[in-house]
Amino acid sequence: MTLRKEQLKKVCKGAILLSVAICMAAASVAQDEYSAITEKYKNEQAVITNYTEHLVIKYEDYKLIATTDVTYQRMMISDLAAGIYNKLAIYHSSFNKLEDYNAFASIPSKNGYKRNRDYVERTAPSEDENIFYDDAKETQVAFTGLTKNSLIEMDYTIRHNDLNMLPSYYFQENIPVAKSTFIVTAPKYVNLKFVLKGNHTDWIKQTKEEDKNTVSYIFTSTDVPALKEYDDVPSISYYAPHIVTFVTSYKLPHQDKITESLSDPDHLYTYFYNFIKNVNITDDDFLDKTVADITKDDKTQRDKAEHIYQWVQKNMHYIAFEDSLEGFVPRQAADICKRKFGDCKDMASILTAMCRKAGIDAYFTWIGTRHKPYTYEETPLPMVANHMICTIKLGNDYIFLDGTDPLIPFGYNPDMIQGKEALVAIDEKNYKIIKVSETPAEVNTVTDSTTLHVAGNNVSGSVKMHYRGYPAWNLETTLMYYKNEEREKYVHSLTGRGSNKYIQKSFTYDQADNKNKDAFVSTEFTIDDYIQNVQKEYYVNMNVKRTFDDNWVDISDRDVALSYKYRQQLKEVVILDIPAGFHASYIPPDDSRSLDGSWNYKISYKTTPKAVILTKEYELKTLSIPPAQFAENNKVVEELRKQYKESVVLTAN
């Protein structure tokens, strides 16, 4: 095991020759190890030589406390690494508080390594996927003066102020890891559970060591390759190997009975319920009057719920401002109603309170977005739920209301929570876990119509696009933030087709003022040099869009499922006007293929005296294609690509 630099420094403080000899010998061993690492990873930019986290749970002041000691060391392998991998970061919050840290660099010199502390420190709010309980901060240290083969190291301690929110440990990083170690030491009377998630958990070796009073669980992995990140997966938690650690029960020395912790959903619900039990327990005249005004003309409970939901969407503004326990406790609905803004818990609070005042059964609900690959049964922890919504019951139906989304119509769910488990708070003792349904493909449709006019080797034409469901709602949400030139560029990215010579001459965008909130885009365009002309024949490829062309997967480079935001149906119609004096002498064959249970396409051509009409229909029937289906998926994509190469031939009469 490599002798730590701080240890070397202490050894070398001795004045006697024996101490000097020991110091020199240790430095030589360290240099030999570093030389071996640089040779082994010579084709990499940088490597993590050692990443160790030691979580210690102990009995102190009549309670259990937990701290984690972390050592992280990175080596610059290439000349470029010093400018790319010169930063180290610590993530912390009020629940996982940074107590102390020590950072330094070791730079190669003639006599070994020379230590310096030339770095710039910065602490700022951390970008995180959580929607609530997120007061996370990032302390970043940026080193200067680094060279090839330099090492940077950070040692720090995190105090965990809530044993129910221990961080997960990830074994894979964006650069290779020579050695990764996670150790958990606890008294023998503390029962722990470890859940391994992600791919390649077989890389992790597990051992256990015991002494008289404690037990240590040791998880190690070596020579872990760099993590490849994918844009089409909800988060790295789906595939990066990691460990979720939690305390299930314990019997403290001064106690006569066992204390059950978060061992199952029942205990998690008790933990969560404490945060809402005192919310909205007093009446408020302003809130009462607001609800009465919103629902004054309504005849049914559904009408009342729909109008309350729409009022919140229109009048409440989402602003996340969580800190410590504020990240768990919803604010009072009356306060939210008056100030007109809040976070997801506040939206859940005002929706629940308003619906209850209107006589509707309404409940606070915890849910995890699709960023979280966990279930309440497997990991009954606060980390499973990073979002809060309201659930109402109309007859026998449970309907989810997410006030953070300003556009989703009543009765539909944001795509980020479809397929996820909702923990619905019925009362102090009772709850339900309800799985949010996945929206059917036929709800989410895009109809794309293109007209092509031939002018020599060029084409001109128009596009009309009709969006329904998630495609419409997501488009409107995006365009809310784009104005003028930015909006024009974004529309261009949607309508572009044919080739990179596509020029958008004009465009319009509209959203229907109805319950479904459909969206419409239309453009006029030209594409120069699109048509190939050989003597009396014009070759026109009518596949101006190549949907699902990017669905092909490099099997040699990927073992992570291919994910989608939602199921959908697509229909593309292309009408090619036949110029006067020409006829269609060749029409490509029709074709249809499918990947069972996942997606399919159907392509057909039709001719009239004045036009050739191409119709392409696609259906995506899943949110995920697993690696086991990649080979068959690729066969379907390859057949589709063959169709995309086909051209219509127009011949002069």
N, C-alpha and C positions, 0 to 999 in steps of 0.2 A: 504494500500500500504506500502511495506517495507521501513523504513527510511534508506536512503543511508548511508554508513559508513562515507563518507566524511562529511555529515551533522552532524552525531553523534560526530565526532571529533570537529567540530566547536562549537557545543553546550556545549561539556564538557570542553571547554577552560575557561568558566566562573568560577569565584571563589566562587560565592555565593551558598548557600545550595540549593536554588530553581533550579539552573542550574544543579547541581549534581543529584538532584532527577529526573528531566526531562530526563537527560542522562540515568540514570539507568532504568527508565520506558521504554524508547524507546528501549534500548538494550534487555530488557525482552521481549517486543513485537516481536522484530526481532528474538530472539532465539526461541520463541514459533512458529513463522512461519517456521523457518528452521527445527524445530523438526517435524512439521506436514509434511513438504516436505520429510524429510528422511524416515518417516514412509510410506508415500504414494508411494514412489519410492524405497522401500527397496530392491526390486528384480533387480534393475538396477545398472550399474556400476557408472554412473554419470547422472546428470540432469542439464539442463539449467534453472535456476530459474527465470531469467528475461532477455529478449532480446528486446530492444527498439531502434528503429531508428526514429528520428524526422527530417524530411526534411523541411527546412525553405527556402522559396523563398521570397525575399524582394527587394524593390526598393532602390538602392544606387548609387550615382554618375551618375544619369541619365540612369541607366540600371538595369536590373534584375540580381541578384546574388543568388546563392543557396549554402547552406551548410547543412550537415547532422550531427547531434549529436547522437552518439551511446553509449548505455550502454549494456554491455554483462556480465552476471554473471553465473558462473557454480559451481555446488556443487559436491564434491567427495562423492559418497554414499558408495562404497565398499572400502576394504583395498587395492585392486589392482588399483583403479582408479588413485591414486596419481602418479603412474608410467606410466599411459596410457593417461590420459586426463589432463596433467599438462601444456599443451601448448595452447596459444591463438594467433590468427593471425589477421592481418589487411591487406586487399588487397587495393592497391592504385596505381595511375598512374599519368601522367602529366595532364590528364583530370579530375581525381578525386584525388586531392592532399591531402595527410595527413598533417594536420596543427599542431595537438597536440594530445598527448595521455597520459593517466595516468593508470598505472597498479599496482595492489597490491593483496595480498592474505590475507585472514582472517582465522586464524588457531584456532581450539578449545583449550580453556584453562580452568582452574578452575573457572575463573571469567567471562566466556563468550568467546568472540573471541579476539584474539590478532592479530594485523595487522603486516605484514612484506612486504618488497619489495625485497626479495631475488629472483631475476630472471636474466636470461641471454637473451639479446636482439640480434636479427640477422635480417638483411634486405637483401633480395636476389631477383633476377628475379622470377616471379611467373610462374608456369607451367599453361598454359591456352590453351583452345581449339581454340582460334583465330589464324588465319593464317596471318592476317595483323592488323594494328593499335594496336599492342600489346606491350606496354612498361610497362606492369603491374609488380608491385613489391609486395612482401609479407614481412611484418614486423612481425616477430614471437617472442613471449615472452615465455620463458620456466621457470616455477617456480620450486624452490627447497624447501625442508623441509616441504612438504605437508603431511597431515595425513588424515585419514578417517573423513568425514564431513567438511573438509576444503572448503573454497570458494575462487575462483579466479575471479577477476573482471577487466574489461578494459573499460575505458571511452575514447572516442576519437572524433575528429571532422574532417570531410572530406569537403574540398571546391571543388565544381563542377565548373570547368572552362568552360564547354560547357553545356548549358541547354538541348541540344539535346542528351546528353549522360549520363542521370541519371541512376544509377545502379538499377537493379531489386531487390525487397525484397522477400526473401524466408522464409516461415513460418516453414519449417520442416528441422531438422538437423539429424545428424547420432546418436544422443542421444535424449531422450525425452525433450520436451520444456514445462515447467510449464506455462509460459506466454510469448506470443510474441505480440509485438505492433509496428505498423507502422503508423506514423502520418505525414501528409503533411499539412503544413500551408503556405498559400499564400494570397496576396492581392486579393480582390474580383474581380478586373479587369483582373485577370489571369485565363484563362480557361484551365482546366486540363482534361486529359483522363486517366482512370485506366483500364487496361486490366488484368483480372485474368486468369491465365493459370495453367495447371497441374490438377491433380486429387484432390478431396476433398476440392474444394474451398468453399464448404458449411461449412467448419470448421471456416471460416473467418466471423466475425461479423463487419458490417460497420455502423458507425455513423458519424454525422457531427455537428460541433459547429461553431457558428459565433459570431463575435463582430462587432464593428462599421466599421472596415476597412479590417478585414481578415476573412478567413474561414479555418477551420481545418477539414481535412478528416481523420478519425481514423479507422484503421483496426486492430482488435484484434483476437487472438485465444488462447485457453487455453488447457492444457493437451494434447498436440500434441504428438503422438507416434513417436518413432525413425524412421527415413527414412531408408528403405531398398533399397540398390543400386543393380542394375542389370547390368551384363556385356553385355546382349543382347539387350540393348536399347541405341540409339545414345547418349543420355545424360539425366541427371536427370530433365532437363527442360521440358521433355515430361510428367512427372508425379508428380514432387514435386510442391506443391501449391505455387504460387508466383504472385507478382503484377508487371506489367510493367507500369511505370508512365511517362507521357510526357505532355509537354506544347503544346497546339494546337494554342492558340492565346492570345493576350493581348493588352491593350491600356494604355500605360504609361501616368502618369500625365502630362508630358510636350508634349504629342503627340495629334494630332487632329484626327488621324485615327487608326484603329485596325491593329496591326501587326500579320500577319498569320505566324505561326511557322510550325512545321512538322505535319500538320493535315491530310495530304493525300500523296499518292505517287508523285504527281506533285511537292509538296514542298520539299520532300526528294530528288527528282531528281535535283532540282535547287541547293540544298545544296551540293550534291555529285559532280555536274558538275563543281563547282568552283575549285575542286581539280585537274581537268584534263584539264581545258580550255587552260592552257599555256604550256602543255606538248607536245613536239615534233612539235613545230611550226616553227623551223628553219631547213634548210637542212644541211646534213653532208656528205662529200665526201666518208668517210670511210664506212658509213652505206650504201650509194648508191652502192658502189663497191661490198660490201658483198652481197647485195641482187641480184645484176646483176650476180655475180659468182654462187650463189645458183640456180638461175632460168634460166641460159643461154641455156639449152637444152630443156626447157619445151615448150610444145605446147598449153596447156590449163591452164585456171585459177586454176582448181583443182590441176593440177600437181604442179603449183607454190606454192599454199598454202600448199600442203602436204610436199614439200621439205623444205619450210621455217620452218614449224612446226618441222620436223625431225631434221633440223639443230639446232634449239633452244634446243630441247631435248638432243641432243648429246653434244653441246658446252657450254650451259649455266648451271651453278650450282646453285641450290636453297640454299640460305642462308637468314634467316630471321633476319633483323637488323632494327627494327622499333623503332622510338622514337618520341613522341608527334605528330605533324602534319605530320612528315615523314611516319607515319603509314597510312596516307590517300593519300598522293601525290606520284604518280608514278615518278620514275626518268627518265631522258632523255634516249631515246633508244640508241642514239649514245654512251653515256657513258657506258651503260650496255653492248653494243656490244664489246667495247674495253676491259672491265675488266672481262667479262665472268662470272659474278655471279649477283644474285639479289634475291629479295623476290617475292611474287606472283604478286604484282603490277608491279614490274619491268619486269617480264615475260610477263604480259599483255601488257606492254608498248612496248617492242621490237617486239612482235608478231604483234601488231596492226600497228606499224610504218612500219615494213618490208612488211607486206601484202599490205598496202596502196601504198608503193613505187612500188610494183609489179602490181598495178592497180586493186587490190581486195578491195571490200568494207569490211572494218574491223572496229570494235568498241570496246571501253573499256566496260567492263561488270562487275557489282557487283553481287555477289551471296552469299547466305548462304549455308554452308555445312549442312549435315543432323543432325549435332549437334543442329541446330536451328529449333525449332518447330513453327516458326513465318512466317507470310506473309506480303508483302508490304502494302496490303490494311488494315489489322487489326492493325499492329504496324509499321507505316511508319517511322522507326527510323534507324540510322546507325547500331544498334545492330543486325538488321535482316541479314545484309551482313557481313560475316567475311572472305570473300575471293574475289579475283579478277581474272578474266580470259579475254580472247579475244573472240569475236564472229565475224565470217565472214559470208558474204552472197554470195552464189554461185547459180545463177538463183533465184529460189523461196525458196531455202533451207537456213536455218540458221545453222551453224556448230560451235560448241563450242571448243575452243582450250585452254587447260590448260597446260601451260609451266612448271608447278612445277612437273608434273609427267614425269619421264624419260622414261616411257615404253609404256603407252597407245597408241595404233595405231591411226592414223589420222581418224577422223570420229566417234570415240568412246569417252565417257565421263568417268572420274574417278567415281568409285561407290559412293564416298562421296557426289556428287552433283546431282545424278540422282533423278528425281522427285522434284527438287527444282526450285524456281523461279529465273530467271536471269533478271536483270535490265540492258537492253542494251542501251548504249548512242549513239543514232543516230546522233544528233547534239545538239546545245545549247538549243533548245526548244523542241525537240522531242526525245522520248524514246519508247522502247517496253518492256513489261514484258512477257517473254517467259518461259514456263515451260519445263525444261529439261526432256526428255523422260526417262522412266525406261527401261533398257536394257532387251530384251526378254530372257526367260529362255534358249531357244535353242542356244543362243550365248555363254552362260557360261556352259560348260559341263566338266564332269570328267568321263572318261572311265577307269575302274579298272578291270584288269584281273588277276586272281590268279590260279595257277596250284598246286595241292596237290598230293604228292606221299606218299603212306602208307609204313611205315617200322616198323612193330610191333605196339607198342602203340604210336609211334612217327610219325610226318609227316615232310617232307621237301618240298620245292617248290620254286616258283618264283612269282614275282609281276611285272606287267607292268601297269603304269598309264599314261594316256594321258590327259593333261589339256588344255582347250581352254577358251578364254575370261578372265573374271576377275580372275577365279582360277589360270590361267597361269600367268597373269600379277602380281597379288599379291604374288604368289610364287616366281617369279623372283626378285621382289622388296625386299622380305624378305631375300632371299639367297644371295643377293648382300652384305649383312653385315655379313654373316657367312662364316667362312673358316675352313677347316680341321675338327677337332673333333666336333666343333659346328655345322657345316654343316651336318656331319654324324648323330648327335643326332637329328637334326631337321627332316632330311629325315626319320629317324627311327620313329619319332612321326607321320609321314604321313602314313607309310607303315605298322606299327605295327598292328597285327591282331591275332585272335584265342585266345590267353591267354597271361598272363604276362611272359610266358616262351618263347615267340617269340624272336628269336635271328637273327639279321640281319648279314648275313655272308659277303655281299658285296653290293655295290649300285653304280648306275650311275645317273647323272642328266644332261639333255641337254635342250637347248632352240633352237627352230627352227629359222633359219635366214630368216624369211619371214615376210610379213606384219602382219599376225595374231599373230606371236610370241608365238606359242604353246610351251608347256613345257612337258618334258617326264622324268619319274622316273622309274627306274627298280631296283629290288633287288633279292637276293637269300637268303633264310631263312630256319630255322628249328624251330619246336615247339615240345618239349618233352612232353610225357604223355598227348597228346591231344585226343587220341582215347581210347574209353572204349571197353574192350574186355570181352565178356561173352561166354565162351566155343567156339563154332564155328562162333560166330557173332562179327563183328566189328561195333560199333556205331560211326558214323562220322557226326558231326554237320558242315555242309558246310557254315553256316552263320559266316564266320570268321570276317566279318565286320557287325556292327549293326547300320546302318545309320538311323537317325531320332529316335533312341531309347531314346535320351535325349529330344525329343520334348514334352514329357509329362509335364503337368503343374500342380502344386499344387494349386488348385483353392482356397483352404482355406487361402492361404498365398500370393496370387498375384492378383492384379487387374490392372496390367500394361501390355500393348500389348507385344507380343513376336515379336521381330524385327530381320530382316536378312539383311546382307550387299547387297545381290543381289539375283535375281531369278536365278535358275539353273536347269539343268537336270543331273542326275547321272545314270550311268549304271555300274553294277558290275556283272562280269561273273566269276564263280568258276568252274574249271574243276577238278574233282576227278578221278584220274586213278584207275581203278579196278584192284587189284593185280591178278596175275595168280592163277587160282584155286578157284576164288571167283565170285559171281554174286550179283547184287543188288536185295535183297529180299524185301526191302521196300523203297519207294520213297514218300516223303511228298506231300500233295496235293498242287496244284497251288492256288494262292490267289491274290486278288486285292481289294483295298479300296481307297477311296478318301474323302477329306474334301473340299466341294464345294468351288471353287475359290481360294483355298489355296495350297494344295499339295496332291499328290497321290502316290501310289506305286503299282507295279505289280510284282509278284513272280511266276516263272515257272521252272519246272524241266524237263530234257530230258535225256533219257538213250541211250547209244550205247553199243555194246558188250564189249568195253574197257573203257568206262568212264560214269560218271554221270555229267551232266552239269546243273548248277544252274544259272539262269539269273534273276537279280533284277534290276528293273527300277524305278526311282523316278523322280518326277518333283515338284519343288517348284515354285509356280506361283504368289507369293505375296512377298512384303517386310515386311508385318506385319500381324499377327493374333491377332484380338481384343479379349478382355476378353469374349465377348458374344459367341465366338466360342470355348472357352476352353473345355467345356464339350464334344462337338462333336469331337474336336481334340483328346482328351484323349481316346475316344472310338477307333479311328483309330489307335493310338499308341498301345493301349492294344492288338488289333488284330494283329498288326505287331509283337509285342513281343511274342505272341503265336507262330508265324511262326519261330521266331528266336530260339525257343526251340526245333524245329523239327530236327531230325537226320536221315540221310540215314543209312540203315542197309545193311552191306555186309556180306554174308553168304558163308562159305566154301562149295564147290560143293560136 
